[in-house]
Amino acid sequence: MRTTVVRIAGAAGLALAGGLLSACATNRLDRQGERTGPWRIHYDEARRQPQSRGRYRHDQPRGHWRYYSQAGQLEREERFRPNGTSYLTYYYPSGHVWRRGLSRLADNGRTLHYYWTGDWLIYSESGALKEVETYALGKLVNSRPATP
């Protein structure tokens, strides 16, 4: 097997190398001081115990985020949508789904209000759907057993 190495000298080489390195960088701020790109938070200084990971755009979380316990187990996932809602999945320590549903982040100009909304599906540890809870503005308004 033959390997070819291409070297780009001068400013072009530095620009290319800088672009490749910055594409992999995490926890960056843009010129306005807003979080942007891949973002990782760790429990420890050595950056071996992840707490969360995801992506920011214009200082707002976007796309798929994962949150971990200090033991390293996946606790929840959140999929942020552009309309201010996010789809959440919480997990049992065994890794099975515990509950799923929607949340909303509302900004009234003075304060932010984060709340659960709509139907939330609750699962047993074995994975069977056991209950449906309905939320309105973060308040539980109905809870009913799941129908087979």
PEMO-V787571 format. One record per run of one state. SS is the DSSP state (H for helix, E for strand, - for the rest). FROM is the first residue (numbers start at 0). TO is the last residue. Records with the same first field share a line. If there is no record, write none. Layout:
# PEMO-V787571
SS = FROM-TO, FROM-TO
This chain:
# PEMO-V787571
- = 0-8, 24-26, 29-33, 42-48, 57-58, 68-72, 80-83, 91-95, 107-110, 123-127, 136-137, 145-147
H = 9-23
E = 27-28, 34-41, 49-56, 59-67, 73-79, 84-90, 96-106, 111-122, 128-135, 138-144
